[in-house]
């Protein structure tokens, strides 16, 4: 009896996450817009992160078409449909593009869309995940402009240096010739003439 362990037993149970659990996890990812589409490409779920990024409350966006968040030019080019076609064909579609928020503001986002399949492999719809990277895009664009400016300057540097060199040397040629003449004929130059030469050089 004295040898019996006093350590309490820990009952090991297998926890099976519920749909509500997954919904709460997805809703907690505020840095990511996560929503789903049905097979008709209408939005049928919308997390809190999507609201934070696109400004639409769930009740405002549910039932609206996928292309709601795309720019008019991308809609005209059929980008939303092409994205879905690629996801079906390749299992996922990745893109970096501009999107439109509720107030018309444009954001640049990294996106991923993939098919949502049932247990028997039937197509249930699609999942779209987006991350707003507008600030990184602005920084990258600024760096690109800076690099291009440097490349342009580097391309023309020889011409610029030659031009500056010519512009700087031109006014000096006369002074150099005058100095050489003065040095060569110094013994022949009067004091008054020498003073005039020095005054000219000083100017």
C-alpha positions as CSV (number, residue, x, y, z in Angstrom):
1,X,0.0,0.0,0.0
2,X,2.9,2.3,0.8
3,X,4.4,1.6,-2.7
4,X,1.3,2.9,-4.5
5,X,2.0,6.0,-6.6
6,X,0.3,9.2,-5.5
7,X,0.6,10.8,-8.9
8,X,-2.9,11.4,-10.3
9,X,-3.8,9.7,-13.5
10,X,-4.3,11.9,-16.6
11,X,-7.1,10.7,-18.7
12,X,-6.1,11.0,-22.4
13,X,-9.0,11.8,-24.6
14,X,-9.1,12.5,-28.3
15,X,-10.5,16.0,-29.0
16,X,-12.3,16.3,-32.3
17,X,-12.5,19.9,-33.4
18,X,-16.0,21.1,-34.3
19,X,-17.0,23.3,-37.2
20,X,-17.5,26.1,-34.6
21,X,-13.9,25.6,-33.4
22,X,-12.6,26.0,-36.9
23,X,-14.8,29.0,-37.5
24,X,-13.4,30.7,-34.4
25,X,-9.8,30.0,-35.5
26,X,-10.4,31.4,-38.9
27,X,-12.2,34.5,-37.5
28,X,-9.2,35.2,-35.2
29,X,-6.8,35.5,-38.2
30,X,-7.3,39.3,-38.4
31,X,-4.3,39.8,-40.8
32,X,-5.9,37.6,-43.4
33,X,-9.0,37.9,-45.4
34,X,-10.5,34.4,-45.6
35,X,-13.8,33.7,-47.3
36,X,-15.5,31.0,-49.3
37,X,-17.4,30.8,-52.6
38,X,-20.1,28.4,-53.6
39,X,-20.0,26.7,-57.0
40,X,-21.8,29.7,-58.5
41,X,-18.9,31.9,-57.3
42,X,-21.0,33.8,-54.8
43,X,-19.4,34.6,-51.4
44,X,-21.0,32.5,-48.7
45,X,-18.7,33.0,-45.7
46,X,-16.6,35.9,-44.6
47,X,-14.2,36.2,-41.7
48,X,-13.4,39.2,-39.4
49,X,-10.1,39.7,-41.2
50,X,-11.9,40.1,-44.5
51,X,-14.1,42.8,-42.9
52,X,-11.0,44.6,-41.5
53,X,-9.3,44.6,-45.0
54,X,-12.2,45.2,-47.3
55,X,-14.6,47.0,-44.9
56,X,-17.6,44.9,-45.8
57,X,-19.5,43.4,-42.9
58,X,-20.5,39.8,-43.4
59,X,-24.2,40.7,-43.9
60,X,-23.2,43.2,-46.6
61,X,-21.1,40.9,-48.7
62,X,-22.7,37.4,-48.4
63,X,-24.4,36.4,-51.6
64,X,-22.4,38.9,-53.7
65,X,-20.3,37.7,-56.6
66,X,-16.6,36.9,-56.3
67,X,-15.6,39.8,-58.6
68,X,-16.9,42.4,-56.1
69,X,-13.4,42.8,-54.7
70,X,-11.7,43.0,-58.1
71,X,-10.8,46.1,-60.0
72,X,-12.9,47.0,-63.1
73,X,-10.0,46.3,-65.4
74,X,-9.5,42.8,-63.9
75,X,-13.2,42.1,-64.2
76,X,-13.2,43.2,-67.8
77,X,-10.2,40.8,-68.4
78,X,-12.1,37.9,-66.7
79,X,-9.4,37.6,-64.0
80,X,-11.8,36.2,-61.3
81,X,-12.9,33.4,-63.6
82,X,-9.4,32.7,-64.8
83,X,-8.3,32.4,-61.2
84,X,-11.0,29.8,-60.5
85,X,-10.2,27.9,-63.7
86,X,-6.5,27.7,-62.7
87,X,-7.5,26.6,-59.2
88,X,-9.6,23.8,-60.6
89,X,-6.9,22.7,-63.1
90,X,-3.8,23.0,-60.9
91,X,-5.3,22.6,-57.4
92,X,-4.6,26.3,-56.5
93,X,-4.1,29.7,-58.0
94,X,-1.7,32.3,-56.6
95,X,-1.7,35.9,-57.5
96,X,-0.5,39.4,-56.5
97,X,-2.8,42.1,-57.6
98,X,-4.8,45.2,-56.8
99,X,-8.2,44.8,-55.2
100,X,-11.1,47.2,-54.4
101,X,-12.5,47.9,-50.9
102,X,-16.0,49.0,-50.0
103,X,-15.0,52.7,-50.0
104,X,-13.3,52.4,-53.4
105,X,-9.8,52.3,-52.0
106,X,-7.3,50.1,-53.8
107,X,-5.1,47.6,-51.9
108,X,-2.4,45.3,-53.2
109,X,-2.8,41.8,-51.9
110,X,-1.1,38.4,-52.1
111,X,-3.8,35.9,-52.7
112,X,-4.4,32.2,-52.9
113,X,-7.6,30.4,-54.0
114,X,-8.2,26.6,-54.0
115,X,-11.1,24.2,-54.4
116,X,-13.1,23.1,-51.4
117,X,-14.0,19.4,-51.8
118,X,-16.4,17.2,-49.9
119,X,-15.5,13.9,-48.4
120,X,-16.4,12.1,-51.6
121,X,-14.4,14.5,-53.7
122,X,-17.4,16.5,-54.9
123,X,-16.9,20.2,-55.6
124,X,-18.4,22.3,-52.8
125,X,-16.9,25.7,-53.7
126,X,-13.7,27.5,-53.2
127,X,-11.6,29.1,-50.5
128,X,-9.9,32.5,-51.0
129,X,-7.2,33.7,-48.7
130,X,-5.7,37.2,-49.0
131,X,-3.0,39.2,-47.2
132,X,-2.8,43.0,-47.6
133,X,0.7,43.9,-48.7
134,X,0.1,47.4,-49.9
135,X,2.8,49.0,-47.7
136,X,5.4,46.5,-48.9
137,X,4.3,47.1,-52.5
138,X,4.8,50.9,-52.1
139,X,8.2,50.3,-50.6
140,X,9.2,47.9,-53.4
141,X,8.0,50.4,-56.0
142,X,10.0,53.2,-54.4
143,X,13.1,51.0,-54.4
144,X,12.5,50.1,-58.1
145,X,12.2,53.8,-59.0
146,X,15.4,54.6,-57.2
147,X,17.3,51.7,-58.8
148,X,16.0,52.7,-62.3
149,X,17.2,56.3,-61.7
150,X,20.6,55.1,-60.7
151,X,20.7,52.9,-63.8
152,X,19.8,55.8,-66.0
153,X,22.4,58.0,-64.4
154,X,25.0,55.3,-64.8
155,X,24.1,54.9,-68.5
156,X,24.7,58.6,-69.1
157,X,27.5,59.2,-66.6
158,X,30.3,59.2,-69.2
159,X,28.5,61.8,-71.3
160,X,27.8,63.9,-68.2
161,X,31.4,63.7,-67.0
162,X,32.7,64.6,-70.5
163,X,30.3,67.6,-70.6
164,X,31.3,68.8,-67.2
165,X,34.9,68.4,-67.9
166,X,34.6,70.4,-71.2
167,X,32.6,73.1,-69.5
168,X,35.2,73.4,-66.7
169,X,38.2,73.3,-68.9
170,X,37.0,75.8,-71.6
171,X,37.3,79.0,-69.4
172,X,40.7,77.7,-68.1
173,X,42.3,77.4,-71.5
174,X,42.7,81.1,-71.9
175,X,44.2,81.5,-68.5
176,X,46.6,78.7,-69.1
177,X,47.8,80.2,-72.4
178,X,48.2,83.6,-70.7
179,X,50.3,82.1,-67.9
180,X,52.5,80.2,-70.4
181,X,53.0,83.4,-72.4
182,X,53.8,85.4,-69.2
183,X,56.3,82.8,-68.0
184,X,58.1,82.6,-71.4
185,X,58.4,86.3,-71.9
186,X,58.6,87.5,-68.3
187,X,61.9,89.4,-68.9
188,X,60.2,91.3,-71.8
189,X,57.1,92.4,-69.9
190,X,56.9,95.7,-68.2
191,X,55.8,96.2,-64.6
192,X,52.5,97.9,-65.8
193,X,51.8,95.0,-68.3
194,X,52.5,92.4,-65.6
195,X,50.2,94.1,-63.2
196,X,47.4,94.1,-65.9
197,X,48.0,90.4,-66.5
198,X,47.7,89.6,-62.7
199,X,44.5,91.7,-62.5
200,X,43.1,89.8,-65.4
201,X,43.9,86.4,-63.8
202,X,42.4,87.6,-60.5
203,X,39.1,88.3,-62.2
